[in-house]
Amino acid sequence: MASQPVVPSVYQIEISGWNVEGEFFVERTELRWSERGDKRVSLRQSVRDGAVVFVRLMLQKSDHSTFPIAYQAELVADQRSRGSIEMRLLPCQPRSNESSHDSANEDRMHPVAVNEKHG
């Protein structure tokens, strides 16, 4: 019994986040999901490597709203000369917050700089 090749799936999505200029954007594009689980998008917006973006599946024939899911964007190919960049989407992992609940670990906690500019 021969196995059939798995064809990558393509989904219409809405992706949002902050571009390299620090401006919020919302863009509709296609999510290409390979047989290995690799998720890629081509964007018109320039997004920093490692930026967090939010992906919402666009359902055509449904009354149900979908919720955005956070991903980390990894630069694959910068094709701005052609009007797009290709990004791989990686699942966001929650940061460990163990030390904030353990008073014995307070000496190891680092203060947050309050004068940092937030985009």
Secondary structure, DSSP 8 states (H G I E B T S, - for coil): --------EEEEEEEEEE-TTS-EEEEEEEEEE-TTS-EEEEESS---TT-EEEEEE--SS-S-----EEEEEEEEEEEGGGTEEEEEEEE------GGGG-GGGGGG-----TT----
